[in-house]
Amino acid sequence: MRGSHAFRQQQEFIIALSGSFDVVIHNGKEEQRFSLNRSYYGLYIPKMFWRRLENFSTNSLALIVSDKPYNEDDYIRSFEEFKTLTDEE
């Protein structure tokens, strides 16, 4: 499993360059699972969505494209904090 965080402002686009894996996203109210297994499909994840990647096949490779440079302060690493912030909206 990888990820298990959300971003306050950053947005991402995730592509399975090879192999397959699942992307599980949570908007604060419900969870959705997307299976990525083709390099010509991707998944857009807006800001304030919890995400985790799991169920990796052998030799899988993920490409994650972000709209912002790395900023540790933008990460939300606690699911409880994330739930509190989404309840405020």
C-alpha positions in Angstrom: 0.0 0.0 0.0 1.2 3.5 -0.8 -0.2 7.0 -0.3 -2.7 7.2 2.5 -2.8 11.0 2.5 -4.6 14.0 1.1 -3.5 17.4 -0.2 -5.0 20.8 0.8 -4.2 22.4 -2.6 -2.3 19.9 -4.8 -4.1 18.0 -7.6 -2.8 14.8 -9.2 -3.2 12.6 -12.2 -2.3 8.9 -11.8 -1.5 6.5 -14.6 -0.5 2.8 -14.6 2.5 2.8 -16.9 2.8 -1.0 -16.5 1.0 -3.6 -14.5 -2.0 -2.8 -12.5 -3.1 -1.4 -9.1 -6.1 0.1 -7.4 -6.6 3.7 -6.4 -9.0 4.1 -3.4 -10.2 7.7 -2.9 -12.4 9.1 -0.2 -14.1 12.5 -0.3 -14.8 12.6 3.4 -18.2 10.9 3.1 -17.8 7.9 0.8 -15.0 5.7 -0.7 -14.5 4.7 -4.3 -12.1 2.2 -5.9 -10.6 2.5 -9.3 -8.5 -0.2 -11.0 -5.8 1.2 -13.3 -4.3 -1.2 -15.7 -3.8 0.6 -19.0 -1.2 3.3 -19.8 -3.7 5.3 -21.9 -6.2 5.8 -19.0 -5.6 7.8 -15.9 -7.4 9.1 -12.8 -7.6 12.7 -11.9 -7.7 13.4 -8.1 -8.7 16.9 -7.0 -7.5 18.5 -3.8 -9.0 17.4 -0.5 -9.5 13.8 -1.6 -7.9 11.1 0.5 -6.0 8.6 -1.6 -4.2 5.3 -1.3 -2.8 2.9 -3.8 -2.9 -0.8 -3.2 -3.2 -4.2 -4.8 -0.1 -3.8 -7.0 0.7 -6.5 -9.6 4.2 -7.7 -10.2 6.4 -5.0 -11.9 3.7 -2.4 -11.8 4.8 1.2 -12.3 2.7 4.3 -11.4 3.2 7.7 -13.0 1.8 10.5 -10.8 1.7 14.0 -12.2 1.1 16.9 -9.9 0.1 20.5 -10.6 2.3 21.9 -7.8 5.9 21.4 -6.6 6.5 19.3 -3.4 5.3 21.1 -0.3 5.3 19.1 3.0 2.8 21.6 4.5 0.2 20.7 1.9 0.0 17.1 3.0 -2.7 15.8 5.4 -1.4 12.6 6.7 -4.0 11.8 9.4 -7.3 10.5 8.2 -9.0 11.9 11.3 -7.7 15.4 10.5 -8.9 15.0 6.9 -12.4 14.0 8.1 -12.5 17.0 10.4 -11.5 19.4 7.5 -14.0 17.9 5.1 -16.8 18.2 7.7 -16.1 21.9 7.9 -16.8 22.4 4.2 
